[in-house]
Amino acid sequence: MKNLKLKSARAAFDFSQQELADKVGVSRQTISSIEKGDYNPTINLCIAICKVLGKTLDDLFWEE
């Protein structure tokens, strides 16, 4: 399932996939794969992304 919440939160900060990747210490391809739903990130990566974007785990990674 695509993670449109992550993509939306990233866009709200006007971050490119590369900028977010640099801030959390992963490759751009990792961010792309998470957004496309092709990769399930580790909990540590989820937390790092949430901290950068000012969101909670529920905000970005909980399916409704």
PEVEN-V222412 format. One record per backbone hydrogen bond with DSSP energy under -1.0 kcal/mol. NH is the residue of the N-H (numbers start at 0). CO is the residue of the C=O. E is the energy in kcal/mol with one decimal. If there is no record, write none. Layout:
BEGIN
((NH CO E) (NH CO E))
END
This chain:
BEGIN
((2 34 -2.1) (3 1 -1.0) (6 2 -1.7) (7 3 -2.6) (8 4 -2.4) (9 5 -2.6) (10 6 -2.3) (11 7 -2.0) (13 10 -1.3) (14 9 -2.2) (19 15 -2.2) (20 16 -2.5) (21 17 -2.6) (22 18 -1.8) (23 19 -1.6) (24 20 -1.2) (25 20 -2.2) (30 26 -1.5) (31 27 -2.6) (32 28 -2.6) (33 29 -2.2) (34 30 -2.5) (35 31 -2.2) (37 32 -2.4) (38 32 -1.1) (45 41 -2.5) (46 42 -2.5) (47 43 -2.2) (48 44 -2.6) (49 45 -2.5) (50 46 -2.4) (51 47 -2.1) (52 48 -2.2) (53 49 -1.0) (54 49 -2.2) (59 55 -1.7) (60 56 -3.2))
END
